[in-house]
Amino acid sequence: MKRQNHLKMDHQPSLNIIIFGLLSFISGATSAGDRIAGRDFATRSEVIAPQAMAATSHPLATQIALDVMKQGGTAMDAAIAANAALGLMEPTGNGIGGDLFAIVWDPKTKKLVGYNGSGRSPKNLSLQWFIDKGYKDIPSHGPLPVTVPGAVDAWFAMHQRFGKLPMKKNLAPAIAYARNGHPVAETIAYYWNLSVPRLSKFPGFSEQMTINGKAPKKGQLWRNPNLANTLEKISREGRDGFYKGLTAKTIADYIQAQGGFLSVEDLAGHQGEWVQPISTNYRGVDVWELPPNSQGLAALQILNILEAYDFSKIY
């Protein structure tokens, strides 16, 4: 005990220096992501642009959107081009096999308009079928939850109203990246890897969405020539290049071969719809959402409930 006390007293200054250094390092580490000026806990500085701006979940898609607008395209042209690219670059959450919802500012009417690009369930699939087969809910994976993909229809509907550049030009960047490849982002690689064991049981998945049976790693170049072919067909033939003909038959045949119900008639008959956005005022700010079948109404209801509470007194 005496030796320990002696060492502690003799080395106290050095320990103070070490502890101070550690505290300084920890303090610097915890605030390293914060900005020197502006709001606290803001890890990124604001983006300020006088003419145009784009924001997506992938830097390459954002760059594509900016390039489209620099070429004279509208914000809608940029959005379509970026969305097409995300179907390649972020297949874990996007793609031409999915739906599309949009709220758009109409510069002519000075009002917001909405587009519901969600697809219907197959006409030949009914609630009674699920009941008869003993299902308590609709499966989250496989052919049974597949509805008509509405994204491509939405592209052309919104482009007709708000676009300026030819669709061939809007889809060209995604086609080029699909053919030549792009480096897979870290987060996408992580979720992609999680999806492979779950989806590899479906025919064609490994051949189409893996590299030798494995998900692409961070930074690895990913090419999807079949997607490039499909996008080129769409750019040449319009929406009918997806909802009719060989592409529609290929989709329907595959789904039905796996036990699903989607048909060529379902695809050919699809049509999205323009809708009127709904809103509520939350503490002096108008918040807009799309009406059902989106979940926007629930978000507005939540805001209406929260407005009754004084958050300055909640800790």
C-alpha positions as CSV (number, residue, x, y, z in Angstrom):
1,M,0.0,0.0,0.0
2,K,2.8,2.4,0.9
3,R,4.5,1.7,-2.4
4,Q,1.3,2.4,-4.3
5,N,0.7,5.6,-2.5
6,H,4.3,6.7,-3.1
7,L,4.1,6.0,-6.8
8,K,0.8,7.9,-7.1
9,M,2.2,11.0,-5.4
10,D,5.4,11.0,-7.4
11,H,3.7,10.6,-10.7
12,Q,0.6,12.8,-10.1
13,P,1.7,15.5,-12.6
14,S,2.3,13.0,-15.4
15,L,-1.1,11.3,-14.7
16,N,-2.8,14.7,-14.9
17,I,-1.2,15.4,-18.2
18,I,-2.2,12.0,-19.5
19,I,-5.8,12.3,-18.2
20,F,-6.1,15.8,-19.6
21,G,-4.8,14.5,-23.0
22,L,-7.3,11.7,-23.0
23,L,-10.2,14.0,-22.1
24,S,-9.2,16.4,-24.8
25,F,-9.0,13.5,-27.3
26,I,-12.4,12.2,-26.3
27,S,-13.9,15.7,-26.4
28,G,-12.5,16.3,-29.8
29,A,-13.8,12.9,-31.0
30,T,-17.3,13.4,-29.8
31,S,-17.6,16.8,-31.5
32,A,-15.6,16.0,-34.6
33,G,-18.7,15.5,-36.7
34,D,-20.2,18.8,-35.6
35,R,-19.9,22.1,-37.5
36,I,-17.9,25.0,-36.3
37,A,-20.7,27.4,-37.0
38,G,-24.5,27.0,-37.3
39,R,-26.7,24.5,-35.6
40,D,-25.5,22.1,-33.0
41,F,-25.4,18.4,-34.0
42,A,-25.3,19.3,-37.7
43,T,-22.8,16.9,-39.2
44,R,-23.0,18.4,-42.7
45,S,-23.0,22.0,-43.8
46,E,-26.0,23.3,-45.7
47,V,-26.2,23.1,-49.4
48,I,-27.1,26.4,-51.0
49,A,-27.9,26.8,-54.7
50,P,-29.4,29.8,-56.6
51,Q,-30.8,27.9,-59.5
52,A,-31.3,24.1,-59.0
53,M,-30.8,21.4,-56.4
54,A,-31.1,17.6,-56.2
55,A,-31.1,15.3,-53.3
56,T,-31.1,11.5,-53.5
57,S,-29.8,8.6,-51.4
58,H,-26.8,8.0,-53.7
59,P,-24.2,10.5,-54.8
60,L,-24.0,9.2,-58.4
61,A,-27.8,9.5,-58.8
62,T,-27.6,13.0,-57.4
63,Q,-24.9,13.9,-59.9
64,I,-27.0,12.5,-62.7
65,A,-29.9,14.7,-61.7
66,L,-27.7,17.8,-61.6
67,D,-26.2,16.9,-65.0
68,V,-29.7,16.5,-66.5
69,M,-30.7,20.0,-65.3
70,K,-27.4,21.5,-66.6
71,Q,-28.4,20.1,-70.0
72,G,-31.6,22.1,-69.9
73,G,-33.9,19.4,-68.3
74,T,-36.6,20.3,-65.9
75,A,-36.7,19.1,-62.3
76,M,-39.0,16.3,-63.4
77,D,-36.5,15.2,-66.0
78,A,-33.8,15.1,-63.3
79,A,-36.1,13.2,-60.9
80,I,-36.8,10.5,-63.6
81,A,-33.2,10.1,-64.5
82,A,-32.1,9.8,-60.9
83,N,-34.9,7.3,-60.1
84,A,-33.9,5.1,-63.0
85,A,-30.3,5.2,-61.8
86,L,-31.3,4.3,-58.3
87,G,-33.0,1.2,-59.6
88,L,-29.5,0.1,-60.6
89,M,-27.4,1.5,-57.8
90,E,-29.8,0.8,-54.9
91,P,-31.7,-2.3,-55.9
92,T,-32.3,-3.1,-52.2
93,G,-35.0,-0.4,-52.2
94,N,-35.7,0.8,-55.7
95,G,-36.4,-0.4,-59.2
96,I,-38.7,-0.6,-62.2
97,G,-40.4,-3.5,-60.6
98,G,-41.7,-1.2,-57.9
99,D,-44.2,1.7,-57.4
100,L,-43.8,5.4,-57.4
101,F,-45.5,8.2,-55.4
102,A,-44.8,11.9,-56.1
103,I,-45.8,15.3,-54.9
104,V,-45.0,17.9,-57.6
105,W,-45.1,21.7,-57.7
106,D,-46.9,22.8,-60.8
107,P,-45.3,26.1,-61.9
108,K,-48.3,27.0,-64.1
109,T,-51.1,26.7,-61.5
110,K,-48.8,27.5,-58.5
111,K,-50.2,24.5,-56.7
112,L,-49.1,21.1,-55.6
113,V,-50.3,18.0,-57.5
114,G,-49.8,14.4,-56.6
115,Y,-49.3,11.2,-58.6
116,N,-50.2,7.8,-57.3
117,G,-48.1,5.3,-59.2
118,S,-48.9,2.2,-57.1
119,G,-50.0,-0.9,-58.9
120,R,-53.1,-3.0,-58.3
121,S,-53.1,-6.6,-57.1
122,P,-53.7,-9.3,-59.8
123,K,-57.3,-9.5,-60.9
124,N,-57.4,-13.2,-60.4
125,L,-56.1,-13.1,-56.9
126,S,-58.8,-12.6,-54.1
127,L,-59.0,-12.4,-50.4
128,Q,-61.0,-15.7,-50.4
129,W,-58.0,-17.5,-52.1
130,F,-55.8,-16.6,-49.1
131,I,-58.5,-17.7,-46.6
132,D,-59.1,-21.0,-48.4
133,K,-55.3,-21.7,-48.4
134,G,-55.0,-21.0,-44.7
135,Y,-53.1,-17.7,-44.9
136,K,-53.4,-15.4,-42.0
137,D,-51.6,-12.6,-43.8
138,I,-50.0,-11.9,-47.2
139,P,-46.4,-13.1,-47.3
140,S,-43.7,-10.5,-47.3
141,H,-41.6,-12.3,-50.0
142,G,-42.2,-14.4,-53.0
143,P,-44.8,-14.2,-55.9
144,L,-48.0,-13.7,-53.9
145,P,-47.4,-10.1,-52.7
146,V,-46.3,-9.0,-56.2
147,T,-48.6,-6.2,-57.6
148,V,-48.4,-4.5,-61.0
149,P,-45.2,-2.3,-60.9
150,G,-46.3,1.3,-61.4
151,A,-43.0,3.2,-61.6
152,V,-42.5,3.2,-65.3
153,D,-46.0,4.4,-66.0
154,A,-45.5,7.2,-63.5
155,W,-42.3,8.2,-65.3
156,F,-44.1,8.8,-68.6
157,A,-47.2,10.4,-67.0
158,M,-45.2,12.9,-65.1
159,H,-42.8,13.4,-68.1
160,Q,-45.7,14.2,-70.4
161,R,-46.8,17.0,-68.0
162,F,-43.6,18.4,-66.6
163,G,-40.7,17.0,-68.7
164,K,-38.7,18.7,-71.4
165,L,-35.9,16.4,-72.5
166,P,-36.6,13.2,-74.5
167,M,-37.0,10.1,-72.3
168,K,-34.1,8.6,-74.2
169,K,-31.9,11.3,-72.8
170,N,-33.3,10.9,-69.3
171,L,-32.7,7.2,-69.2
172,A,-29.3,7.3,-70.9
173,P,-27.2,7.7,-67.7
174,A,-28.7,4.7,-66.0
175,I,-28.3,2.7,-69.1
176,A,-24.6,3.7,-69.4
177,Y,-23.9,2.8,-65.7
178,A,-25.8,-0.5,-66.1
179,R,-23.5,-1.4,-69.1
180,N,-20.2,-0.1,-67.9
181,G,-20.6,-0.6,-64.2
182,H,-20.6,1.5,-61.0
183,P,-18.9,1.0,-57.6
184,V,-21.3,-0.3,-55.1
185,A,-21.8,1.9,-52.0
186,E,-21.0,0.5,-48.6
187,T,-24.5,0.6,-47.1
188,I,-26.0,-0.9,-50.3
189,A,-23.4,-3.7,-50.2
190,Y,-24.4,-4.5,-46.6
191,Y,-28.1,-4.8,-47.3
192,W,-27.5,-6.6,-50.6
193,N,-25.5,-9.2,-48.7
194,L,-28.3,-9.8,-46.3
195,S,-30.8,-10.3,-49.1
196,V,-28.8,-13.0,-51.0
197,P,-29.6,-15.9,-48.6
198,R,-33.2,-14.9,-48.5
199,L,-33.8,-14.5,-52.2
200,S,-31.4,-17.0,-53.8
201,K,-34.1,-19.7,-53.6
202,F,-36.0,-18.0,-56.4
203,P,-34.9,-19.1,-59.9
204,G,-32.8,-16.5,-61.7
205,F,-31.9,-14.4,-58.7
206,S,-28.4,-15.6,-58.3
207,E,-27.7,-15.3,-62.0
208,Q,-29.2,-11.8,-62.2
209,M,-28.3,-10.2,-58.8
210,T,-25.1,-11.7,-57.6
211,I,-21.5,-12.1,-58.7
212,N,-20.7,-15.8,-58.6
213,G,-23.4,-16.4,-56.0
214,K,-22.3,-13.5,-53.7
215,A,-23.4,-10.0,-53.3
216,P,-21.0,-7.4,-54.7
217,K,-18.7,-5.9,-52.1
218,K,-18.2,-2.2,-51.3
219,G,-16.4,-0.6,-54.2
220,Q,-16.8,-3.5,-56.5
221,L,-18.1,-2.7,-60.0
222,W,-21.6,-3.8,-60.6
223,R,-23.0,-4.2,-64.1
224,N,-26.6,-5.2,-65.1
225,P,-26.7,-5.6,-68.8
226,N,-30.3,-7.1,-68.7
227,L,-31.5,-4.0,-66.9
228,A,-29.7,-1.9,-69.6
229,N,-31.6,-3.8,-72.3
230,T,-34.9,-3.3,-70.6
231,L,-34.3,0.5,-70.1
232,E,-33.3,0.8,-73.7
233,K,-36.5,-0.9,-74.8
234,I,-38.5,1.5,-72.6
235,S,-36.6,4.5,-74.0
236,R,-37.4,3.3,-77.6
237,E,-41.0,2.1,-77.2
238,G,-42.3,4.2,-74.3
239,R,-44.3,2.8,-71.5
240,D,-45.8,0.1,-73.8
241,G,-42.2,-1.4,-74.0
242,F,-42.7,-2.4,-70.4
243,Y,-46.4,-3.0,-69.9
244,K,-47.0,-4.8,-73.2
245,G,-45.2,-7.2,-75.5
246,L,-42.2,-9.4,-74.6
247,T,-41.3,-7.6,-71.4
248,A,-44.8,-7.9,-69.9
249,K,-45.0,-11.6,-71.0
250,T,-41.6,-12.3,-69.4
251,I,-42.7,-10.8,-66.1
252,A,-46.0,-12.5,-66.1
253,D,-44.6,-15.9,-67.1
254,Y,-42.0,-15.8,-64.3
255,I,-44.4,-14.8,-61.6
256,Q,-46.9,-17.4,-62.5
257,A,-44.2,-20.1,-62.8
258,Q,-43.4,-19.4,-59.1
259,G,-47.1,-19.7,-58.1
260,G,-48.1,-16.1,-58.4
261,F,-51.1,-14.5,-60.3
262,L,-49.7,-11.5,-62.1
263,S,-50.8,-11.6,-65.8
264,V,-50.1,-9.8,-69.0
265,E,-53.7,-8.4,-68.8
266,D,-52.9,-7.0,-65.4
267,L,-49.8,-5.2,-66.8
268,A,-51.5,-4.0,-69.9
269,G,-54.4,-2.5,-68.0
270,H,-52.4,-0.6,-65.5
271,Q,-52.8,3.2,-65.2
272,G,-51.7,5.4,-62.4
273,E,-53.6,8.5,-61.4
274,W,-53.2,12.1,-60.6
275,V,-54.5,12.9,-57.1
276,Q,-55.0,16.0,-55.0
277,P,-52.5,16.1,-52.0
278,I,-54.0,16.5,-48.5
279,S,-52.6,18.7,-45.8
280,T,-52.7,19.9,-42.2
281,N,-51.2,22.9,-40.5
282,Y,-48.7,22.0,-37.8
283,R,-47.6,25.0,-35.6
284,G,-48.0,27.4,-38.5
285,V,-46.5,25.2,-41.2
286,D,-48.6,23.5,-43.9
287,V,-47.6,19.9,-44.3
288,W,-48.6,18.0,-47.4
289,E,-49.0,14.3,-48.1
290,L,-50.6,12.0,-50.6
291,P,-54.1,10.6,-49.8
292,P,-54.7,6.9,-49.3
293,N,-53.6,4.3,-50.4
294,S,-50.4,6.0,-49.2
295,Q,-49.7,6.3,-45.4
296,G,-49.6,10.1,-45.7
297,L,-52.9,10.5,-43.8
298,A,-51.5,8.8,-40.8
299,A,-48.5,11.2,-40.7
300,L,-50.9,14.2,-40.7
301,Q,-53.0,12.6,-38.0
302,I,-49.9,12.2,-35.8
303,L,-49.0,15.8,-36.3
304,N,-52.5,16.9,-35.3
305,I,-52.2,14.9,-32.1
306,L,-48.7,16.2,-31.3
307,E,-49.8,19.8,-31.7
308,A,-51.7,19.6,-28.5
309,Y,-48.5,19.0,-26.5
310,D,-46.1,21.7,-25.3
311,F,-42.7,20.2,-26.0
312,S,-40.8,22.9,-24.2
313,K,-42.0,21.3,-21.0
314,I,-41.1,17.8,-22.1
315,Y,-37.6,16.5,-21.3
